[in-house]
Amino acid sequence: MKPPKSQGFFFEGFDKMTHLGFFYILTILLFYGKIKYQHNFSFRSLTIFKVILINAIIGGGIELLQWKVFTYRSAEWWDFGCDMLGAFMGVFSYILLHLSNYNEKV
């Protein structure tokens, strides 16, 4: 049996990990922009919904472009799932940061 062909730095699942990481960072940056714009650290469910919606639109748009426009790329539901997982990881981080900041002030 032949060993699997090495692709250098890339490995199986690298694309999914990249999607997850980029959308985690995007979510964190969206929350950072919200905090800087409002000059406070208030916790709002509407903000979380907006950030998730923005991520879903961007992630879905990327997959639609890969499906219809770029012939050398393919759209995958798993990529979109990793996009959303990265977004939810960012939301979870924001909630944890908010709770720790709230507990320090009390």
DSSP file with accessible surface (Angstrom, degrees, kcal/mol):
  #  RESIDUE AA STRUCTURE BP1 BP2  ACC     N-H-->O    O-->H-N    N-H-->O    O-->H-N    TCO  KAPPA ALPHA  PHI   PSI    X-CA   Y-CA   Z-CA
    1    1 A M              0   0  237      0, 0.0     0, 0.0     0, 0.0     0, 0.0   0.000 360.0 360.0 360.0 130.8    0.0    0.0    0.0
    2    2 A K        -     0   0  188      1,-0.1     3,-0.1     3,-0.0     0, 0.0  -0.528 360.0-113.8 -80.9 141.8    1.4    3.4   -1.0
    3    3 A P        -     0   0  110      0, 0.0    -1,-0.1     0, 0.0     3,-0.1  -0.383  45.4 -87.4 -68.7 153.8    1.6    6.2    1.6
    4    4 A P        -     0   0  126      0, 0.0     2,-0.3     0, 0.0     0, 0.0  -0.320  48.9-101.6 -63.0 144.6   -0.7    9.2    1.0
    5    5 A K        -     0   0  194     -3,-0.1     2,-0.3     1,-0.1    -3,-0.0  -0.509  36.5-130.3 -69.9 125.9    0.8   11.9   -1.2
    6    6 A S        -     0   0   98     -2,-0.3     3,-0.1     1,-0.1     5,-0.1  -0.566  14.8-163.6 -78.7 138.5    2.0   14.8    0.9
    7    7 A Q  B >   -A   10   0A 137      3,-0.6     3,-1.1     1,-0.4     2,-0.4  -0.013  38.5-120.4-109.2  26.7    0.9   18.2   -0.2
    8    8 A G  T 3  S+     0   0   59      1,-0.3    -1,-0.4     0, 0.0     0, 0.0  -0.560  86.3   0.8  77.1-125.0    3.5   20.1    1.9
    9    9 A F  T 3  S+     0   0  158     -2,-0.4    -1,-0.3    -3,-0.1     2,-0.1   0.802 118.7  82.8 -69.0 -31.4    2.0   22.5    4.4
   10   10 A F  B <   +A    7   0A 113     -3,-1.1    -3,-0.6     3,-0.0     2,-0.3  -0.435  56.3 177.3 -79.2 150.5   -1.6   21.6    3.5
   11   11 A F    >   -     0   0  105     -2,-0.1     3,-2.3    -5,-0.1     4,-0.3  -0.902  44.2 -68.3-143.0 168.9   -3.4   18.6    4.9
   12   12 A E  T 3  S+     0   0  195     -2,-0.3     0, 0.0     1,-0.3     0, 0.0  -0.438 124.0  22.5 -63.7 126.7   -6.8   17.1    4.6
   13   13 A G  T 3> S+     0   0   38     -2,-0.2     4,-2.2     3,-0.0    -1,-0.3   0.405  84.4 120.0  95.9  -2.6   -9.2   19.4    6.4
   14   14 A F  H <> S+     0   0   41     -3,-2.3     4,-2.3     1,-0.2     5,-0.2   0.902  74.2  53.3 -61.0 -40.2   -7.0   22.4    6.0
   15   15 A D  H  > S+     0   0   52     -4,-0.3     4,-2.3     2,-0.2    -1,-0.2   0.911 109.3  47.9 -62.0 -42.6   -9.7   24.2    4.0
   16   16 A K  H  > S+     0   0   50      1,-0.2     4,-2.4     2,-0.2    -1,-0.2   0.910 111.4  50.1 -66.3 -40.9  -12.3   23.6    6.7
   17   17 A M  H  X S+     0   0  103     -4,-2.2     4,-2.7     1,-0.2    -1,-0.2   0.884 109.7  52.0 -65.0 -36.1  -10.0   24.8    9.4
   18   18 A T  H  X S+     0   0   41     -4,-2.3     4,-2.7     2,-0.2     5,-0.3   0.922 108.8  49.5 -66.1 -44.5   -9.3   28.0    7.4
   19   19 A H  H  X S+     0   0   17     -4,-2.3     4,-2.1     2,-0.2     5,-0.2   0.939 112.8  47.9 -57.8 -47.8  -13.0   28.7    7.0
   20   20 A L  H  X S+     0   0   40     -4,-2.4     4,-1.9     1,-0.2    -2,-0.2   0.936 114.0  46.4 -59.8 -47.2  -13.5   28.2   10.8
   21   21 A G  H  X S+     0   0   27     -4,-2.7     4,-2.4     1,-0.2    -2,-0.2   0.914 112.1  48.9 -65.5 -43.6  -10.5   30.5   11.7
   22   22 A F  H  X S+     0   0  137     -4,-2.7     4,-2.6     1,-0.2    -1,-0.2   0.907 113.2  46.6 -65.9 -39.2  -11.4   33.3    9.3
   23   23 A F  H  X S+     0   0   10     -4,-2.1     4,-2.2    -5,-0.3    -1,-0.2   0.828 109.9  54.1 -75.9 -27.1  -15.0   33.5   10.4
   24   24 A Y  H  X S+     0   0   75     -4,-1.9     4,-2.4    -5,-0.2    -2,-0.2   0.954 112.3  44.1 -64.3 -47.2  -14.0   33.4   14.1
   25   25 A I  H  X S+     0   0   89     -4,-2.4     4,-2.7     1,-0.2    -2,-0.2   0.908 111.8  53.4 -65.3 -40.6  -11.7   36.3   13.4
   26   26 A L  H  X S+     0   0   49     -4,-2.6     4,-2.3     1,-0.2    -1,-0.2   0.930 110.0  48.3 -59.2 -43.4  -14.4   38.1   11.4
   27   27 A T  H  X S+     0   0    0     -4,-2.2     4,-2.3     2,-0.2     5,-0.2   0.931 111.1  49.3 -64.4 -44.2  -16.8   37.7   14.3
   28   28 A I  H  X S+     0   0   60     -4,-2.4     4,-2.5     1,-0.2    -1,-0.2   0.920 112.0  49.1 -61.3 -42.5  -14.3   39.0   16.8
   29   29 A L  H  X S+     0   0  106     -4,-2.7     4,-2.5     2,-0.2    -1,-0.2   0.877 108.7  53.0 -67.3 -35.8  -13.6   42.0   14.6
   30   30 A L  H  X S+     0   0   51     -4,-2.3     4,-2.0    -5,-0.2    -1,-0.2   0.927 112.0  45.0 -64.5 -43.0  -17.3   42.8   14.2
   31   31 A F  H  X S+     0   0    5     -4,-2.3     4,-2.6     2,-0.2    -2,-0.2   0.898 111.4  53.3 -66.9 -38.6  -17.8   42.8   17.9
   32   32 A Y  H  X S+     0   0  133     -4,-2.5     4,-2.6    -5,-0.2     5,-0.2   0.931 109.1  49.2 -61.2 -43.6  -14.7   44.9   18.4
   33   33 A G  H  X S+     0   0   36     -4,-2.5     4,-2.5     1,-0.2    -1,-0.2   0.896 110.3  51.3 -62.9 -38.5  -16.1   47.4   15.9
   34   34 A K  H  X S+     0   0   22     -4,-2.0     4,-2.3     2,-0.2     6,-0.3   0.930 111.0  47.4 -64.7 -43.0  -19.4   47.4   17.8
   35   35 A I  H  X>S+     0   0   36     -4,-2.6     4,-1.3     1,-0.2     5,-0.8   0.934 114.6  46.3 -65.6 -43.1  -17.7   48.1   21.1
   36   36 A K  H  <5S+     0   0  119     -4,-2.6    -1,-0.2    -5,-0.2    -2,-0.2   0.888 113.4  49.6 -66.9 -37.8  -15.5   50.9   19.7
   37   37 A Y  H  <5S+     0   0  189     -4,-2.5    -2,-0.2    -5,-0.2    -1,-0.2   0.910 118.6  36.7 -68.9 -42.1  -18.5   52.5   17.9
   38   38 A Q  H  <5S-     0   0   66     -4,-2.3    -1,-0.2     2,-0.2    -2,-0.2   0.560  97.3-136.8 -89.1  -9.5  -20.8   52.5   20.9
   39   39 A H  T  <5S+     0   0  170     -4,-1.3     2,-0.3    -5,-0.2    -3,-0.2   0.790  73.6  81.2  57.6  28.4  -18.0   53.2   23.5
   40   40 A N  S   <S-     0   0   76     -5,-0.8    -2,-0.2    -6,-0.3    -1,-0.2  -0.964  77.0-128.7-151.8 173.0  -19.4   50.7   25.9
   41   41 A F        +     0   0   37     -2,-0.3    -6,-0.1    -3,-0.1    61,-0.1  -0.176  48.2 156.1-116.2  34.4  -19.4   47.0   26.5
   42   42 A S        -     0   0   39     -7,-0.1     2,-0.6     1,-0.1    -2,-0.1  -0.358  40.5-128.1 -69.3 147.7  -23.2   46.4   26.7
   43   43 A F        +     0   0   80     55,-0.1     2,-0.4    -2,-0.0    -1,-0.1  -0.842  33.4 172.1 -99.1 119.2  -24.6   43.0   26.0
   44   44 A R     >  -     0   0  120     -2,-0.6     4,-1.5     1,-0.1     5,-0.1  -0.994  32.2-151.4-132.9 132.3  -27.4   43.0   23.4
   45   45 A S  H  > S+     0   0   91     -2,-0.4     4,-2.4     1,-0.2     5,-0.2   0.839  99.4  59.8 -67.0 -32.8  -29.1   40.0   21.8
   46   46 A L  H  > S+     0   0   91      1,-0.2     4,-2.6     2,-0.2    -1,-0.2   0.898 102.9  51.9 -63.8 -38.5  -29.9   42.0   18.7
   47   47 A T  H  > S+     0   0   14      2,-0.2     4,-2.4     1,-0.2    -1,-0.2   0.918 109.2  49.6 -63.2 -43.3  -26.2   42.7   18.2
   48   48 A I  H  X S+     0   0   22     -4,-1.5     4,-2.4     1,-0.2     5,-0.2   0.927 111.0  49.9 -62.1 -43.1  -25.4   39.0   18.4
   49   49 A F  H  X S+     0   0  127     -4,-2.4     4,-2.6     1,-0.2    -2,-0.2   0.921 110.8  49.8 -61.2 -43.7  -28.2   38.2   15.9
   50   50 A K  H  X S+     0   0  115     -4,-2.6     4,-2.7     2,-0.2    -1,-0.2   0.909 110.6  49.4 -62.7 -42.6  -26.9   40.9   13.5
   51   51 A V  H  X S+     0   0    8     -4,-2.4     4,-2.4     2,-0.2    -2,-0.2   0.926 112.4  47.3 -64.9 -42.3  -23.3   39.5   13.7
   52   52 A I  H  X S+     0   0   37     -4,-2.4     4,-2.5     2,-0.2    -2,-0.2   0.920 112.5  50.4 -64.9 -40.5  -24.5   35.9   13.0
   53   53 A L  H  X S+     0   0   81     -4,-2.6     4,-2.5    -5,-0.2    -2,-0.2   0.923 109.5  50.2 -63.9 -43.2  -26.7   37.2   10.1
   54   54 A I  H  X S+     0   0   71     -4,-2.7     4,-2.5     1,-0.2     5,-0.2   0.930 112.1  48.2 -60.3 -44.5  -23.7   39.1    8.6
   55   55 A N  H  X S+     0   0    0     -4,-2.4     4,-2.9     1,-0.2     5,-0.3   0.896 110.9  50.6 -63.3 -40.1  -21.6   36.0    8.9
   56   56 A A  H  X S+     0   0   30     -4,-2.5     4,-2.7     2,-0.2     5,-0.3   0.910 111.4  48.2 -65.8 -39.6  -24.3   33.8    7.3
   57   57 A I  H  X S+     0   0  112     -4,-2.5     4,-2.5     2,-0.2    -2,-0.2   0.937 115.5  43.8 -66.2 -44.8  -24.7   36.2    4.4
   58   58 A I  H  X S+     0   0   68     -4,-2.5     4,-2.4    -5,-0.2    -2,-0.2   0.943 116.6  46.1 -66.0 -47.5  -20.9   36.4    3.8
   59   59 A G  H  X S+     0   0    0     -4,-2.9     4,-2.0    -5,-0.2    -2,-0.2   0.925 115.4  46.2 -62.2 -44.1  -20.4   32.6    4.1
   60   60 A G  H  X S+     0   0   21     -4,-2.7     4,-2.5    -5,-0.3    -1,-0.2   0.899 111.5  52.7 -65.1 -38.8  -23.4   31.8    1.9
   61   61 A G  H  X S+     0   0   30     -4,-2.5     4,-2.5    -5,-0.3    -2,-0.2   0.906 107.8  51.0 -63.2 -40.9  -22.2   34.4   -0.6
   62   62 A I  H  X S+     0   0   58     -4,-2.4     4,-2.4     1,-0.2    -1,-0.2   0.930 111.8  46.9 -62.0 -45.2  -18.8   32.8   -0.8
   63   63 A E  H  X S+     0   0   15     -4,-2.0     4,-1.8     2,-0.2    -2,-0.2   0.885 111.1  51.5 -67.1 -37.4  -20.2   29.4   -1.4
   64   64 A L  H  X S+     0   0  103     -4,-2.5     4,-2.8     2,-0.2     5,-0.4   0.909 110.3  49.6 -63.7 -41.2  -22.6   30.7   -4.0
   65   65 A L  H  X>S+     0   0   86     -4,-2.5     4,-2.2     1,-0.2     5,-2.0   0.913 110.8  49.4 -63.0 -41.7  -19.7   32.3   -5.8
   66   66 A Q  H  <5S+     0   0   17     -4,-2.4     7,-0.3     3,-0.2    -1,-0.2   0.847 114.7  46.2 -65.7 -31.3  -17.7   29.1   -5.7
   67   67 A W  H  <5S+     0   0  160     -4,-1.8    -2,-0.2     7,-0.2    -1,-0.2   0.922 128.7  19.3 -77.2 -42.7  -20.7   27.2   -7.0
   68   68 A K  H  <5S+     0   0  147     -4,-2.8    -3,-0.2    -5,-0.1    -2,-0.2   0.786 130.7  30.3-102.8 -32.6  -21.7   29.5   -9.9
   69   69 A V  T  <5S+     0   0   87     -4,-2.2     2,-0.8    -5,-0.4    -3,-0.2   0.912 105.8  59.4 -99.1 -53.5  -18.7   31.8  -10.8
   70   70 A F    > < -     0   0   83     -5,-2.0     3,-0.9     1,-0.2    -1,-0.2  -0.708  57.1-171.5 -88.5 111.4  -15.4   30.0  -10.1
   71   71 A T  T 3  S+     0   0  141     -2,-0.8    -1,-0.2     1,-0.2    -5,-0.0   0.732  83.9  56.8 -74.9 -21.6  -15.2   26.9  -12.1
   72   72 A Y  T 3  S+     0   0  184      2,-0.0     2,-0.3     0, 0.0    -1,-0.2   0.465 103.8  63.4 -89.4  -0.8  -12.0   25.7  -10.4
   73   73 A R  S <  S-     0   0   97     -3,-0.9     2,-0.4    -7,-0.3     0, 0.0  -0.846  70.3-148.5-117.4 157.9  -13.7   25.8   -6.9
   74   74 A S        -     0   0   69     -2,-0.3     2,-0.3    -6,-0.0    -7,-0.2  -0.972  15.5-124.0-127.8 144.1  -16.6   23.8   -5.6
   75   75 A A        -     0   0   37     -2,-0.4     2,-0.4    -9,-0.2     3,-0.1  -0.643  30.3-173.4 -83.4 140.4  -19.3   24.8   -3.1
   76   76 A E     >  -     0   0   73     -2,-0.3     4,-1.4     1,-0.1     3,-0.3  -0.999  31.9-142.0-137.7 139.8  -19.7   22.6    0.0
   77   77 A W  H  > S+     0   0  219     -2,-0.4     4,-2.6     1,-0.2     5,-0.2   0.828 104.9  61.4 -64.5 -31.7  -22.1   22.6    2.8
   78   78 A W  H  > S+     0   0  198      2,-0.2     4,-2.3     1,-0.2    -1,-0.2   0.855 100.6  53.3 -65.2 -34.7  -19.3   21.6    5.1
   79   79 A D  H  > S+     0   0    1     -3,-0.3     4,-2.2     2,-0.2    -1,-0.2   0.936 110.5  46.4 -63.1 -45.5  -17.5   24.9    4.3
   80   80 A F  H  X S+     0   0   53     -4,-1.4     4,-2.4     1,-0.2    -2,-0.2   0.903 110.9  53.4 -63.6 -38.8  -20.6   26.8    5.2
   81   81 A G  H  X S+     0   0   35     -4,-2.6     4,-2.4     1,-0.2    -1,-0.2   0.904 109.2  48.0 -61.9 -40.6  -21.0   24.8    8.4
   82   82 A C  H  X S+     0   0   21     -4,-2.3     4,-2.4     2,-0.2    -1,-0.2   0.857 108.4  55.7 -69.1 -33.5  -17.4   25.6    9.4
   83   83 A D  H  X S+     0   0    0     -4,-2.2     4,-2.0     2,-0.2    -2,-0.2   0.950 111.6  43.0 -59.7 -47.5  -18.1   29.3    8.6
   84   84 A M  H  X S+     0   0   26     -4,-2.4     4,-2.8     2,-0.2    -2,-0.2   0.876 111.0  54.8 -69.4 -35.4  -21.1   29.2   11.0
   85   85 A L  H  X S+     0   0   92     -4,-2.4     4,-2.2     2,-0.2    -1,-0.2   0.926 108.8  48.8 -63.4 -42.2  -19.1   27.2   13.6
   86   86 A G  H  X S+     0   0    0     -4,-2.4     4,-2.0     2,-0.2    -2,-0.2   0.903 111.1  50.7 -62.3 -39.2  -16.4   29.9   13.6
   87   87 A A  H  X S+     0   0    0     -4,-2.0     4,-2.3     1,-0.2    -2,-0.2   0.931 110.9  47.6 -64.6 -44.2  -19.1   32.6   14.0
   88   88 A F  H  X S+     0   0  107     -4,-2.8     4,-2.5     1,-0.2    -1,-0.2   0.851 108.9  54.5 -67.7 -32.8  -20.6   30.8   17.0
   89   89 A M  H  X S+     0   0   77     -4,-2.2     4,-2.3    -5,-0.2    -1,-0.2   0.905 109.3  48.5 -63.5 -40.5  -17.2   30.3   18.5
   90   90 A G  H  X S+     0   0    0     -4,-2.0     4,-2.4     2,-0.2    -2,-0.2   0.900 111.0  49.6 -65.3 -41.1  -16.7   34.1   18.2
   91   91 A V  H  X S+     0   0   11     -4,-2.3     4,-2.7     2,-0.2    -2,-0.2   0.927 110.3  51.0 -63.1 -42.8  -20.1   34.8   19.8
   92   92 A F  H  X S+     0   0  125     -4,-2.5     4,-2.6     1,-0.2    -2,-0.2   0.920 109.9  49.7 -61.0 -42.1  -19.2   32.4   22.6
   93   93 A S  H  X S+     0   0   36     -4,-2.3     4,-2.5     2,-0.2    -1,-0.2   0.908 110.3  50.7 -62.8 -41.7  -15.9   34.3   23.1
   94   94 A Y  H  X S+     0   0    7     -4,-2.4     4,-2.7     2,-0.2    -2,-0.2   0.926 110.6  48.6 -62.0 -43.7  -17.8   37.6   23.2
   95   95 A I  H  X S+     0   0   51     -4,-2.7     4,-2.7     2,-0.2    -2,-0.2   0.925 112.0  48.9 -64.6 -42.8  -20.3   36.3   25.8
   96   96 A L  H  X S+     0   0   88     -4,-2.6     4,-2.4     1,-0.2    -1,-0.2   0.917 112.6  48.3 -62.2 -41.2  -17.5   35.0   28.0
   97   97 A L  H  X S+     0   0   96     -4,-2.5     4,-2.3     2,-0.2    -2,-0.2   0.912 111.7  49.8 -65.1 -41.5  -15.6   38.3   27.7
   98   98 A H  H  X S+     0   0   31     -4,-2.7     4,-2.6     2,-0.2    -2,-0.2   0.926 111.3  48.5 -62.4 -45.2  -18.8   40.2   28.5
   99   99 A L  H  X S+     0   0   83     -4,-2.7     4,-2.4     1,-0.2    -2,-0.2   0.903 112.1  48.4 -64.4 -39.6  -19.5   38.0   31.6
  100  100 A S  H  X S+     0   0   53     -4,-2.4     4,-1.4     2,-0.2    -1,-0.2   0.900 113.2  47.8 -68.9 -36.8  -15.9   38.4   32.9
  101  101 A N  H  X S+     0   0   41     -4,-2.3     4,-1.3    -5,-0.2    -2,-0.2   0.904 112.3  50.0 -68.5 -38.7  -16.0   42.1   32.4
  102  102 A Y  H  X S+     0   0  136     -4,-2.6     4,-0.9     1,-0.2     3,-0.3   0.915 108.9  51.5 -65.0 -41.7  -19.4   42.3   34.1
  103  103 A N  H  < S+     0   0  109     -4,-2.4    -1,-0.2     1,-0.2    -2,-0.2   0.797 106.1  55.4 -68.6 -27.7  -18.2   40.3   37.1
  104  104 A E  H  < S+     0   0  152     -4,-1.4    -1,-0.2     1,-0.2    -2,-0.2   0.845 106.7  50.5 -70.8 -33.2  -15.2   42.6   37.6
  105  105 A K  H  <        0   0  153     -4,-1.3    -1,-0.2    -3,-0.3    -2,-0.2   0.706 360.0 360.0 -77.5 -21.7  -17.4   45.6   37.9
  106  106 A V     <        0   0  132     -4,-0.9    -3,-0.0    -3,-0.1    -4,-0.0  -0.226 360.0 360.0 -79.5 360.0  -19.7   44.1   40.5
